[in-house]
Amino acid sequence: MKVSSVLCMKGGNGDTSYAANSILQHKTIMLTMPITEEAITSLYFNLNPCPASLKIADLGCSSGPNTLLVVSQLIKKICKIRRKTNKISSPEIQIYLNDLPGNDFNSVFKSLSSFNEGMRNEVGSDLFGNCFFNGVPGSFYDRLFPINSLHFVHSSYSLMWLSQVPDGIGGNKGNICCSRRSPKCVVKAYFKQFQKDFSVFLKCRSVELVAGGYMVLTIFGRKIVDPSCLIWELLGNTLQDMVSEGLIKEEKLHSFNVPLYTPSLDELKSIIENDGTFQIHRLETSSVNWNFNDNIISNSFLSNGTNKYEDEYDDDGYNLAKCMRSVAEPIILNHFGEEMIEKVFYRYKEKISDYMAKHTAKFINVSVTLSKRKRC
Ligand SMILES: C[S@@+](CC[C@H](N)C(=O)[O-])C[C@H]1O[C@@H](n2cnc3c(N)ncnc32)[C@H](O)[C@@H]1O
């Protein structure tokens, strides 16, 4: 599987699209927003001289409401600081939205004029000022920006995706990622790939960020030593059931592996320290429940302060299954074909509901705030 040409979230705004089913990732963005706001504030006060244009990148932006959510919060924060410090007119803001080339950038670009209008109404034209948007298609495991050109990098729920399925995982039969049944060598191979990819990521960004530039990265990770990834393991079990029922050929399942690794805090820390270019300001975990209704949704989700999702998300795994479908459908479709899609996701939903009826499960987020050392 060539990850960069296959991986994308389901585009458009339809019922099974990522745009309509990314509430979980939304919660993570809002949960970690104080960290992001703290970092942009530190950056703003530490930049000396203040640049004419502040360059901000969101890596793995996808499409849908989350794409411009971080950007809108950052702009609001910057405007607030400007108002406080009486620096109304400067700097201009340049936003770079990055994702793989298969991402639905068109939907993002189409939403920009209403976004701009909304921002102008909310913060005022004088403060919103000049804000320029750029789409940057490409892998964040490559160089994406000119040398010393970025001031702030944000990325949420993207860096657990690897650049490739690790080599040497032929023994992972019956599993599609790191699972509790995976042999040790498979787990090692997944970690090695993550280590390599995340190091490359840091190298690229260290070239592109100005000295003192900040990064806030939130990754779907884990707290425990066991590196298995339960939500994907349940998808693997679903596919294994379909093999047992003769619906999917065994070899077809064996040749399917998901390029995803959920790192722990310690793993991230050691890779960052080995790289040596960044100073760690924060390194922490947070969590979001699988049961959407258990999570308190920030009021800032809706501009009128109401929470329309309270009733809508009272469910038994139905919404999590839809969320996972919007993430996994393109790669399942690519490997197993269109005729399998409804069958796979119907069964996957049953598996998730069954698990949630017996257990309370959470997604763990690992967040890190870094700044590029002045001399490296
Ligand atoms: C789960 S989505 C998260 C999107 C958004 N940040 C959010 O929080 O809702 C992960 C995104 O990362 C993108 N992605 C994965 N690997 C990537 C890579 N190597 N370079 C750029 N984007 C990548 C995927 O295409 C996808 O849109």
Ligand as a Chemical Component Dictionary entry (heavy atoms), coordinates in Angstrom:
data_LIG
# 
_chem_comp.id                   LIG 
_chem_comp.type                 NON-POLYMER 
_chem_comp.pdbx_formal_charge   0 
_chem_comp.three_letter_code    LIG 
# 
loop_
_chem_comp_atom.comp_id 
_chem_comp_atom.atom_id 
_chem_comp_atom.alt_atom_id 
_chem_comp_atom.type_symbol 
_chem_comp_atom.charge 
_chem_comp_atom.model_Cartn_x 
_chem_comp_atom.model_Cartn_y 
_chem_comp_atom.model_Cartn_z 
_chem_comp_atom.pdbx_ordinal 
LIG C1  C1  C 0  -7.814 11.787 11.652 1  
LIG S1  S1  S 1  -7.409 13.025 10.479 2  
LIG C2  C2  C 0  -7.251 14.427 11.540 3  
LIG C3  C3  C 0  -7.668 15.666 10.831 4  
LIG C4  C4  C 0  -7.754 16.929 11.678 5  
LIG N1  N1  N 0  -6.450 17.364 12.105 6  
LIG C5  C5  C 0  -8.658 16.713 12.871 7  
LIG O1  O1  O 0  -8.159 16.763 14.005 8  
LIG O2  O2  O -1 -9.852 16.492 12.674 9  
LIG C6  C6  C 0  -5.712 12.672 10.054 10 
LIG C7  C7  C 0  -5.263 13.446 8.831  11 
LIG O3  O3  O 0  -3.840 13.300 8.686  12 
LIG C8  C8  C 0  -3.559 13.179 7.310  13 
LIG N2  N2  N 0  -2.236 12.572 7.133  14 
LIG C9  C9  C 0  -1.839 11.325 7.443  15 
LIG N3  N3  N 0  -0.559 11.130 7.085  16 
LIG C10 C10 C 0  -0.136 12.306 6.548  17 
LIG C11 C11 C 0  1.101  12.734 5.988  18 
LIG N4  N4  N 0  2.155  11.917 5.925  19 
LIG N5  N5  N 0  1.213  14.004 5.537  20 
LIG C12 C12 C 0  0.142  14.861 5.612  21 
LIG N6  N6  N 0  -1.066 14.493 6.118  22 
LIG C13 C13 C 0  -1.208 13.229 6.585  23 
LIG C14 C14 C 0  -4.696 12.306 6.802  24 
LIG O4  O4  O 0  -4.825 12.376 5.405  25 
LIG C15 C15 C 0  -5.875 12.894 7.556  26 
LIG O5  O5  O 0  -6.526 13.898 6.845  27 
# 
loop_
_chem_comp_bond.comp_id 
_chem_comp_bond.atom_id_1 
_chem_comp_bond.atom_id_2 
_chem_comp_bond.value_order 
_chem_comp_bond.pdbx_ordinal 
LIG C1  S1  SING 1  
LIG S1  C2  SING 2  
LIG S1  C6  SING 3  
LIG C2  C3  SING 4  
LIG C3  C4  SING 5  
LIG C4  N1  SING 6  
LIG C4  C5  SING 7  
LIG C5  O1  DOUB 8  
LIG C5  O2  SING 9  
LIG C6  C7  SING 10 
LIG C7  O3  SING 11 
LIG C7  C15 SING 12 
LIG O3  C8  SING 13 
LIG C8  N2  SING 14 
LIG C8  C14 SING 15 
LIG N2  C9  SING 16 
LIG N2  C13 SING 17 
LIG C9  N3  DOUB 18 
LIG N3  C10 SING 19 
LIG C10 C11 SING 20 
LIG C10 C13 DOUB 21 
LIG C11 N4  SING 22 
LIG C11 N5  DOUB 23 
LIG N5  C12 SING 24 
LIG C12 N6  DOUB 25 
LIG N6  C13 SING 26 
LIG C14 O4  SING 27 
LIG C14 C15 SING 28 
LIG C15 O5  SING 29 
# 
